[in-house]
Every structure is written in C-alpha cells, then in structure tokens.
Amino acid sequence: MTVATLSQFDFHHALADTPGISLVMFGTTDCGSCRHLKRVFAEMAVLDPQLHLFEVDAQRDTALVREFEVFHLPSMFLFRDGHFHCPLHSPATPDALHRHIALALAAPAQEAP
C-alpha cells in the first residue's frame, strides 16, 4: 500500500469509497515536519497495509484547508468507513500513531468540521 494524494476535487469521494480506517495528513513540501511525517506514513504503509493513508497538499488545496480549519502543519484527520472520526494529535512515529489511532477509535466520533 502507498500513500495516496487527494485533492479538493476527489477528497470526499475517495474517502467515502474507502472502507476501514483512513488517516489523512495535510502538509506542504517546504515543511520539514511534514516531510518527516510523510516518511513515517511511508513506513506505516508497509507495516500496516490495512490502514489507508492519504496526503493533501495544503498549499494547493486551500478549500480543504479551510473546510478542516487547518492552522498547523502537519495536521492529521482520522476517518472510519469514509466518515470523519476526529482530528488526530500524535508524535510522528509509527508506534505512537498506532497507539493514538486506537485511542481515538475507542472514543465516540466527533462532528466533522
């Protein structure tokens, strides 16, 4: 599994058609923390093929940035069976991300922004 890129034109359709757990990262190419998280996503794609990983270019897809009220990069959002579950705040390591995803999924879903 790889990390798929989403745009404002296919974001909602792609997630609606993706069963299971999806994690979406908003970032930019000139953000060092975003590049690091992108490498962690690549590791996670190999370690956990059941997890669907997506990225959004925050500079290009500003409509999504506004919709999800992204203020800091990178930002992550968790989806379950195509539905928004919550923003995800976690250190950028595979173990920490898995732990925080499990904790977030154990809690009730939040309202989408």
C-alpha positions as CSV (number, residue, x, y, z in Angstrom):
1,M,0.0,0.0,0.0
2,T,1.2,3.5,-0.7
3,V,0.3,7.0,0.5
4,A,-2.3,8.4,-2.0
5,T,-2.6,12.0,-2.7
6,L,-6.0,13.6,-2.5
7,S,-7.2,17.0,-3.9
8,Q,-10.2,19.1,-3.2
9,F,-11.8,17.5,-6.3
10,D,-11.6,13.9,-5.2
11,F,-11.2,14.1,-1.4
12,H,-14.8,13.3,-0.3
13,H,-15.5,10.8,-3.0
14,A,-12.2,8.9,-2.4
15,L,-12.8,8.7,1.4
16,A,-16.4,7.7,1.0
17,D,-15.3,4.8,-1.1
18,T,-12.6,3.7,1.3
19,P,-13.7,1.0,3.9
20,G,-11.9,0.7,7.2
21,I,-9.6,3.2,8.8
22,S,-8.1,6.1,6.9
23,L,-5.6,8.7,8.1
24,V,-5.2,11.9,6.1
25,M,-2.3,14.3,6.5
26,F,-2.4,17.9,5.4
27,G,1.1,19.2,4.7
28,T,3.4,21.1,2.3
29,T,6.6,20.2,0.5
30,D,8.6,23.0,2.2
31,C,7.6,22.0,5.8
32,G,10.3,19.9,7.5
33,S,7.9,18.3,9.9
34,C,5.5,17.4,7.0
35,R,8.4,15.7,5.2
36,H,9.2,13.7,8.3
37,L,5.6,12.7,8.8
38,K,5.4,11.7,5.1
39,R,8.3,9.3,5.7
40,V,6.6,7.9,8.7
41,F,3.4,7.4,6.6
42,A,5.5,5.5,4.1
43,E,6.8,3.2,6.9
44,M,3.3,2.7,8.2
45,A,2.0,1.8,4.7
46,V,4.5,-1.1,4.8
47,L,3.9,-2.1,8.4
48,D,0.1,-1.9,8.4
49,P,-1.5,-2.5,4.9
50,Q,-5.0,-2.4,6.5
51,L,-4.5,1.3,7.2
52,H,-5.4,3.7,4.3
53,L,-3.0,6.7,4.2
54,F,-3.7,9.9,2.3
55,E,-2.0,13.2,2.0
56,V,-3.3,16.6,0.9
57,D,-1.1,19.5,-0.3
58,A,-2.2,22.3,1.9
59,Q,-0.7,25.0,-0.4
60,R,-2.6,23.7,-3.4
61,D,-5.9,22.6,-1.9
62,T,-6.8,25.6,0.2
63,A,-10.6,24.8,0.1
64,L,-9.9,21.7,2.1
65,V,-7.6,23.6,4.5
66,R,-10.5,26.0,5.2
67,E,-13.1,23.2,5.5
68,F,-11.0,21.3,8.1
69,E,-9.8,24.5,9.8
70,V,-6.2,23.5,9.4
71,F,-4.0,26.0,11.3
72,H,-0.8,24.0,11.9
73,L,1.1,21.7,9.6
74,P,1.2,18.9,9.5
75,S,-2.3,18.1,10.6
76,M,-3.9,14.7,10.6
77,F,-7.6,13.6,10.5
78,L,-8.9,10.1,11.2
79,F,-11.8,8.6,9.2
80,R,-13.7,5.3,9.7
81,D,-15.6,3.7,6.8
82,G,-15.4,7.0,4.9
83,H,-16.8,9.1,7.7
84,F,-14.9,11.7,9.7
85,H,-14.0,10.5,13.2
86,C,-11.7,13.1,14.7
87,P,-8.5,15.2,14.3
88,L,-5.5,13.1,15.4
89,H,-2.7,14.6,17.5
90,S,0.2,12.2,17.9
91,P,4.0,12.2,17.8
92,A,5.3,11.3,14.4
93,T,6.4,7.7,15.0
94,P,4.7,4.6,13.7
95,D,4.2,3.2,17.3
96,A,2.8,6.5,18.6
97,L,0.5,6.9,15.6
98,H,-0.9,3.3,16.0
99,R,-1.4,3.9,19.8
100,H,-3.2,7.3,19.2
101,I,-5.4,5.9,16.4
102,A,-6.5,3.0,18.7
103,L,-7.3,5.5,21.5
104,A,-9.2,7.8,19.1
105,L,-11.3,5.0,17.7
106,A,-12.2,3.8,21.2
107,A,-13.9,7.3,21.7
108,P,-17.1,8.4,20.0
109,A,-16.8,10.1,16.6
110,Q,-16.7,13.8,16.6
111,E,-18.7,16.1,14.4
112,A,-17.0,16.9,11.1
113,P,-15.7,20.4,10.7
